[in-house]
Amino acid sequence: MEFLNFSTIMVGLITVLNILFALIVIFVERRDVSSVWAWLLVLFFLPILGFIVYIFFGRQLKQKNFYKLSNEERHFLREAVNEQIDQLDHSDLNEKPMLQKYADLIRMNLKSSNAFLSDDNDITIFHDGKDKFDSLFADIRAAKKEINIQYYIIQRDSLAEKLRDELTKTAKEGVMVRVLYDEVGSRRMSRAFFKELLENGGEVEVFFPSFLKLINLRINNRNHRKLCIIDGKIAYIGGFNIGNEYLGLNKRFGNWRDTHLRIKGEAVNHIQGRFILDWKQATNQEKIDYEAYSMNQSRYHANSMIQIISSGPNSRTEHLKNMYLKLIMSAKKSVYIQSPYFVPDGSFMDACKMALLSGIDVRIMIPSKPDHPFVYWANLAYAGELLSYGAKILQYNNGFLHAKTIVVDQEVASVGTTNIDMRSFRLNFEVNAIIYDKKIAQHLYDLFEEDSRESLDLTLEQYEKRSGWVRFKESISRLLSPIL
């Protein structure tokens, strides 16, 4: 009898919880209709498991003032954005053809994500891990005041040890060092690894930490950004994390093909500002002068125009996806995309199809070897669908492709942390640099052409001959694509 009463109470409690979560999904959280129905089905058809899954994977982040900006800081950002929009509206665009051609894209990025335009940047492109880390360590050794580092993955291996030791030496010389890493991406990492750095005044924080390293209620929302800012004058942004595999030392992946930027110039301020916001969130510090960090007035007097665009689950709109869509729709000749994960949503697929039907040369490069099996088969499913529209699909065959780049018309390009998938668009914290510079875009275009010579050309004829087993795996992976 007591058991029946207990069971009745538990069933009633679970029913109440399901109804409560359902009401939250419908009336409180701003989701698209398909997502609402999906979560309602989960909650009502999996009455015990459903609300547990929702707690870990379904809850949305608050969107209102997620980064705890003060009223003064929010006012400053609004005024700075309005001032730059006013400058765009009253500039002689004829003097800057790139500014004239992409004024609407620049304005959209400004309004949606406070992506300030800077026009005095010098850019170095890295596509090899050894070159990137040699440069990074040299800049760390030369630091005089401050180093801010943020990575999704810091592996516990010899490369991470070298980074830690270089940072510790610099901290001993009086340089302020901050390290921020993601808890899930860097699951083997701990603050104890940085013991000597901490003892010498360095600071180490974790983004969305787990409870006792076991339970993480934000496991679905990860900080995927990879940034390093040195003395407010040099910044790194791109796809390389910290780990020996990024040097091509992992036998499973072999050569690691990625893309990273080293930037000197005004854009460093905006990358610094991005780091400071994440640092404030991770540390709950509210007395950091965001304006001082993000609006340093020193200039480098170079000529690359850049916007730093960020997005995350706290954003009302998918800023980075919208940037990609606008870029693709602006193309007149070509769109070259490199991504390890090509699992787009319907709007991205439609943009690619419209470009192809308009005669645009669309080329998409994906890895020929999987790091995640479901992602690999989903890649083929989505890329294969575009073959019938005339897309050129290339499977990189010289190791693993991890670059996240898009080049349009050989004159504008984007490099950053964002994959072409719904996780990057909606769930992760990401950041990209969009570069309005024909020289840099041409360099990235040429790298794509070089990589093409190391790639397999997937033809429509080959794709249509795939086996029933492959078709089955593609179908299952496509069904799972929203959570990959």
N, C-alpha and C positions, 0 to 999 in steps of 0.2 A: 504493500500500500504506500509506504513512504517512498519507494522507488518510483511508483507511478506519479506521485505528487511532484517529486523532484523532476521527472521527465517532462511533466506538464509545464512546470515553471520554466525549464530550460527552453522548451519549444516556444513558449510565449515570449521569453526574453529574446530569443533569436529572431522571432517574427517582428517584434518591436524594433530591434536593431536594423533589420532589413528594410522595414518601412521608413525608419529614420534616415538611413543612408540613401534610400531611393528618393526621398524628398530633397535631401541635400543635392543629389545629382541633378534633379529636375529643376529646382527653384533657386538654389544658391550658387552652384558652380556654373560658369558660362562655358558649356561644351557644345560641339556640333551635334546635330540630331543623331547621327549614326553612332557616335560615342555614347550618348545618353542611353540609346536602346541596348547597346552592347552591355553596358554596366547593369542595366535593369535585368537583363537576361541572366547575367552572372549572379546577381544578388538573389533572384527568386528561384532559379533552377539549381543553385548550389547553396542552399540555406545556411550551412555551417561554414563551408570552405569559402563561400562567396564574400562574406564580410571580412574574413581574414585577408583574402586577396585584395579587397578594396583598401584596407588599412595600409598595406604595404605598397600597392601599385596604383591605386586609383585616386587617392586624395590629391587635389590640386593645391599648388602653392598660392598663398595670398598674393594678389596682384597690386594692391594698394600700398605703395611705399615699402616694398620688400626690403630695400637697402637702408631703410631708416634715415633717409636724408632729412635734414632740418628744413624748416620753412624757408630759411635764407638760402640754403643750397638749391632747393627746388625752384625758388624764384630766380636765382642766378642762372640755372640751366635754361629756364623758359626764356629769359631775356637774351641769353647768348644765342639760342636757336633762332629767335625772332630777328636778332640783329644780323645773323648770317643770311637768313632768308631775304631780309631787306637788301643786303649787299648784292645778293644774286639778282634780285629784281631790278636793281639800279646799276648793275655793271654793264660795261660795253662788251657784250659777249662775243662780238665780232673779233676782238683782240685775242680771244682764247677759243679756238675752234672746238677743243675737247669739252670745255665748259659749256659752250653753246649747244653742242650735240647731246650732252648728257645732263643738261640742267634739270630736267624733270626727274631723273633718277636720283640726282644729288639732293633735290628738294624732298623727295619721298623719304630718303634715308634720314635726312635731317629731322623731318617732322615725326617719323615713326620711332626712331631709336636714338635721337640726339647725336647722330653721327656727323660730327663737325668735319668740314672739308679743310684740309691743309694743303698748301701748294709749294712747300719748300723742303722736300724730302729727298734723301739719297737712299737708294735701295740696293742691297746685295742679295742675290738669290742663291740658296743652297739646295742641292738635290742629293747630296751625299752626307751621311751621318758623320763621318770622320771630319770632313771640312767644317760642318756646322759646329760640332763640339770643340774643335780646335779653336775656332773663332770665339765661341762663347767663353771658354776658359781663359783665353787671352784677355778678353774684355773684363772678366771677373777679376783677374790679377791686377788690371790697371785701374780698378774702381777706386774712387777717392772718398765718396760720401755715403752711397746707399745702393743696395742691390735688392730688388724685389723679384721673386721667382715663384711661378705658379705652373704646376703640371698635373694633368689627369693621372698619369702613371709615373711613379718613381719606383723602379724595380730595386730589390735589395741585392745588388750585384756590383761588379767592379766599377762600372761607369758611375753609378750612384755614389759609391765610395769616393771616387775621384772628385765628383761635384761637391760632396760634403766636405772633403779635405780642403779644396780650393776656397770654399765659402768660409771655412773655419780660419784659415790663414788670413783671409781678408778681414774677418771680424776682429781678429787679434790686433790688426792695424788700426782699429777704430772705425771701420766702415759698418754702418747699420745694415744688417742682413735679415730679410724676411723670407720665409719659405712657406708656401701654401700648397697642399696636395689634396687630392680627392680620396676619401676613405675607401670607396669601392674599387676605383681604378688602381689604387696603391695599397691593396688589401694586406700585403706582406710588410708594409712599412709601419714604423712606430716612431714616436718622438724620441725614444731611447737611442735610435740610430743616430740622432743628431746631438747626442749628449755633450760633446766637447764644444760644438757650435753654440748650444744654449748656455753653457758655462762661460762663454766669452761674449755674451750680450746678444747673440742672435735670437730670433723669434721663429717658432715653427707652429703652424696651425693646420687643422684638418677641416675640410669642407664637408658639412653634414656628417659628423662623426657617428659611429655606431654605439649602441649601448653595450658595454662590456665586450666589444668587438664581435658580438654575435647578432644583435638585432639592429636593423637599420630601417627606420620607418620612411626614409627617403631614398630607398634603393633604386627607385625608378627615375630619380632626378639627380643626375650627376653633373659635376663641373668638368667639362671636357676641354677646357681652355688650356693652352700651352703658351705661357708668356714669360719673358724675362726683361726687366727694365733696369738699366745701370746708370746711376747718377742723373737720371732724368734726361739723358742725352742719347742713349742707344737702347733700342728695343728689339726683341726677337719675337716672332709670331709665326705659327705654322703647324705642321703635322707631327714633328718629331717629339716623342716623349723621352724620358730618361730610362735607358735600359740597354743591355748589350745587343739585343736584337736589332736596335736602331742603328747599330754599327755594322750590321750584316753578320753577326757572330752566332746567330741561332741557326742550327743545322736544318731545322724544319722549314724556315722561310728563306734562308740564304741571303742574297743581296736584298737590301731594304731600300726601296725607291720612294722617297718622300719629297716634300717641298717645304722650305722654311725661308722666312725673310729676316734680314737684319736691316733695321731702319734707323737712320739718323735724320732728325728734323722735327718739325712741329707735331707730326703724327705721334711721336713718342709721348707727348703730353696726354693724348687721348687713350693710348694703351696704358699709360700709368694710371689714368683715372679709372679705367676698367678694373685694373688690379686692386686699387684702393677700395672700390665698392665691394668687391668680393672679400677683401680683407676685413672690412668693417662688418660684413655679414657674419663671417666666420668667428670673429673675435668679440662681437657685440660692442665694439668701440664706437662711440658716437662723437668723439672729440677730435677726429682726424680732419684736418683742413682739406676737404675735397677740392675746393677751388684752387688752392695753392699747388696741389699736386697735378691737377689736370689742365691748368692754364698757365704754365710757365711761358714767359714771353720771349725767351731767347730764340733766335732763328738761325737756320743753317744755310740758307740761301742756295738751295738746290732746286730741282725743277719737277719732281714727281708729285702729282696731286693724289691724295689718299683720303679715304674715309674709313674709319674703324667702326664696324657694325657689329653689334652684339645682340643676342637673343637668348631667351630662356623660358622655362615654364612659368615664370612670373610675368611674362610679357602678354599683353592683351592680343597682339597679333604676332604672326610668325615672320619677324623682320627679315631674317636671313633668307627664308624661302621666297619672300616677296621680292627681295633684291635679285635672287636668281631668276625668278620669272620675268621681272622687268628687263634684265639683261638679255635673256633669250628672246623676248619679244622685240627688243631693239635691234637685233642682229639683221644685217643686210647681206652678209656673205657667209660667215662661218661661226659655229659654236663648237669649241673643243672642251670636253669635260673629262676630268680624271677623278675617280672616286673609288675607294676600296669597297664601299657599300652603295649600290645603286638600287635602292628600294623606295622609289618616290611615291607620292600620293597622286591622285587623279589630276590635280591642277598642274603639277609639274609634267606629267605625261602629256597632258593636252597641249601645254606650251611647246614641248618638243615636237609633237605631231604637227602643230600649226606651222612651226618653223620649217619642218621638212616638206610639208605640202606647199609652202611658199618658195621652195627652191633653195633653202639655206643648207649649207654643208654641215650636218650635225655628226660629230664623232664622239663616241663615248668609250673610254678606256677603263676596264675593270681588271681585277687580278685573274690569272688563270689557275691559281691555287687557292683553296679556301683557308681562312683562319677560323671561320664558323660555318659548318656545313649548311645550315638552313639559309644563312645569308648568301652563300655561294649560289645555291639553287634559285633563290629569289632574284639575285642579280641577273641570272640567265633568263628568268621568266620575263622580267620587265625590259631588259635590254633586247631580248629576242622579239618582243612585241613591236619594238620600234624598227626592226629590220624590214618589215613589210612596208614601212613608210619611207624607206630609203636611207635610214641611219647606217653609219659605218660603226660596227662594234668591234673593238680590239681587246684581246685578252693578253695582258702583260705577262711575259714568259721568262723574264730574267730576274727571278726572285719574287718578292711580294710588293705590290703597288699599294702605297698608303697615302699618296698625294691627294690633296683636296683642292683642285684648281678648276677654274673655268676661264677660258679666253674667248672673247667675242671680237670678230672682225679684225683680229691682230692689233687692236688698239686699246682695249680695256680688259682688265683681268681681275680675278678675285683669288686670294690665297688665304687659307685659314684652317680652322679646326672642324668645319662643318661637312659632314657626309651628306650624300643625297639620300636621306632616309627620314622617315617620320620621327625617329628617335631624336635626331639632331634638330629637326624643324620644331618639335613640340615639347620634348621632354628634357633634353640636356641644356646646360649653359654653354653657349658657343660664342666664338668671335672670329670675324674675318676682316681682312684688309681688302678693300676694293681700290684698284689702282688705275687712274686715268693717265696713262703714259704709254705711247706707242712703242717706245724702246723696250720697256719692261714687258709689255704684252707680247712683243715680237720674240723676246728671249724665252718666255714661257711657251709660246707657240713652237719655237724651234726645239725646245726640250721635248714637247709632245711628239714632234716629228721623229726625233731621235729614239724616243721610247717606242714609237710605232714599228721601228725596224727590229725591236726586240719583242714584238707582240704577234699573236696569232690573229688572223683576220677571220672572224666568225661570219659566214655567209648565210643568207636566207635558205639556200638549198641545204646546207649542212644542218641548220637548225631544225628544219622541217623533217629531217630524217632521224631525229633523236628518238630513242626507244620509248616504249610505254612506261617503263620504270622511271626514266628521267622525267617524263611528263608528269607522272604521279608525284615525284619529289618536288618538282616546280610548283604544282598545284597546292600541296601542303604548305610549302614555304611561303607561297604568296598569301595563303589564308592567314599565316602567322605574321605577315609582314608588319602590321601595325605595332607589334611588340618586339621586333628584332633589334 
